[in-house]
Amino acid sequence: MKTQGLLVFTLTISLYSCHISSQKKQITAVTVPVEHTDPTPDQKIRRQQSESICRQHNIPIYSNPNAMFVDAEAQTSIRPQDSVIDRALALVYTALKAQDYPAKRLDSLAKAWAITDKLSPNEKELVRASKPTDRQKTDAIWKY
């Protein structure tokens, strides 16, 4: 039931966000150079498998061989479903805040979904800000 509610919530908010985005000015993105990483053997294997699947489906591949590695298998753990849903709700909520979604509607969503408990310290800072900075907005939208 919680998953179905999340899907309806996310779809509704995404559609509304697209409408808001088309009416608002564009936020200038801030880019940071990609760091050089030394991948572990399991990271290399996962990347090769992923790129093979992409090639089979004609999906473009990011070509920088030193970028975009995630943690090694030994350092990862799979989160419980509720934890993933909570993060998704937090990211949708902060993206709405970053896109100037009406405060009354944000308050209603926060109460209905207990959003405050799901936010990171930086996300709480964004939510409390009466006028979030461009950096906060960019970060929230990018994470979403």
N, C-alpha and C positions, 0 to 999 in steps of 0.2 A: 504494500500500500504506500509506504514511504517513497519507494522508487517511482511509482506511477505519479504521485504528487509532485515529485521533483521534476519529472519529465514535462508535465503540464506547466509547471512554474517556469522552467527554463525556456520552453518554447514560447510561452507568452511574453516573457521578459525579453527574449532575443528578438522577437518580432517588433516589440515596442522600441527596443534599443536601436534597431535598424532605422526605424522612423525618426528617432531622436537624432541619430548620427547624421542623417541626411539633412537635418535642419541646423546643426551646429557647425561652428568653424572647425577646421581640422586641427588636431593637436600635433605639434612638431615632434617627431620621434627623435630620441637621443640614442645613438648607437655607441657600442663599446667594442673595441677590437676583440676578436676571438683569441682566447688564450691557447697556447700550445699545450697539448696534453700527450702523455705517453700511455697509450691504451694497454690494458692487460690482455692476455690471450683470449679470455672469454668475451671481452668487449669487442675485440677484432672479429671473432666468430659471429657474434650477434649482428655486428654491422654488415658483414658479408651476407648473412642470411637475409637481413632486411633489404639490402640493396638488390639482392637477387629477386626477391618478391616484387620490389618496385619495378625492376626491369621487365619482369614478366607481364606487368600491368601497365607498362608505358608511363610510369610515374617518374617525374624528374627527380634527380638525386643531387643533393648538396655535395659539391665536389671537394671541399676542403678536407683532406684526410686527417687533419689534426683537430678537428672540431666536433662538437656535439656528441661526446661520449657521456654516458651516464655511469653511475657507480658500478663497480665490479659485482658479479653475482654474490660473492661472499659478504658484501657490504649492504645488500639490499634485503628488504622484507616486504611482503605484500600486505597492504593495509586492509583492515576489515571494511566491508561494504559501507557501513554507517559512517566511517571515517572519511571515505571517499565522497560520499554524498554531502557530508558536512562541509568539506572543502569546496565542493562545487557550488553549494549555496553561498558560501562566503565570497567566492570569486564573482558570482553573478551579482550579488548585492553590492560589492565594492565597485564593480564596473558600472552599475547603475548610478551610484553616487558620483563616480567620476564623470558621468555623462549628464549630470544635473537632473536626474530623475526627481520628480516632485517629493519634497520632504515628507508630506503627509502619507504618501504611498510608501515611501521608504520605511517610515515608522510602523506602518501597518504590516509590511513584510517582515520587519525585524521582530515584531511581537509574534506573528503567526509561525515563524520558523525558528525562533530563539537564536537569531543571527549573532547577537553580541558574544555568546559563548563560543562561537565558531571562528572568530576573527583573530588573526595574529596581532602582535603589538603595532606593527606598521599599518595594518588595515584599520585597527581601532583609531589610530591617529588620523587617518584619512576620513573616517566616518564622523569623528568629532569636529573636524575642521569646518568652519562656516564657509570658507573659501579655499578648497584644496589647491595646492600648487600644481603647475603643469607637470612637474616631475611625478607627484603623487598620482595624478590622473593617468599619465602615460604608463606608469608601473601597474596600476590597477587594470587598465584595459589590456595591457600586454599579457598579464597573468591570466586574465579571463580567456 
